[in-house]
Amino acid sequence: SLQQLDLLLDTSESVIELFTILQSNTTLKSLRVQIMNNDIIDSMGTSLQNMLILNQTIEYLEIECNMYVNTITSTYLSSLTTGLSHNTSLQELSIFIPVSDTNNEQIRTFFNVISQKNYLTELKLHFKLVQSYSVKRASLFYKQVLSLVTNMLESHTTIRLLQ
């Protein structure tokens, strides 16, 4: 029974199939996925959400995106947030968060959900600026994020590592 999985995925179909299979998996504890294509990010939202809702055995989830994000739809972050709001097993989370002109409210909602997850002990966030996002707006965003992170840490007592 497989307990740890580390995959490099380069097609939408492979990501959707993986998350669909993991919806009913009861042995995998650790999943690390490297995304190699912007199209995957846009298409994986629903399958990621359903996997997080239905799979209550995964304790470690890492979703890595090594590329510069050209464009992004809102489905990834909102689906991730919805899935996390229903998940009770995840203890360590390492994800990228796309930053654009249109998702500030989604980021706020994400931090509100994370603030309520008392079983979460490690959180690593990698903010990815969407290519069209200006430097001036980015600095304003990071000021907002600092406030959200501060509020989250004030209400969350179990996080031991935040990067």
Protein Blocks (a to p, Z undefined) as FASTA:
>chain_A
ZZbdcdddfbfklmmmmmmmmmmgckbmbdcdddfbfklmmmmmmmmmmmmmmmckbfbd
cdddfbdcfbdcfklmmmmmmmmmmpckbmbdcddddddfklmmmmmmmmmmmmmmmkbm
bdcddddddfklcfklmmmmmmmmmmmmmmmmmmpckbmbdZZ
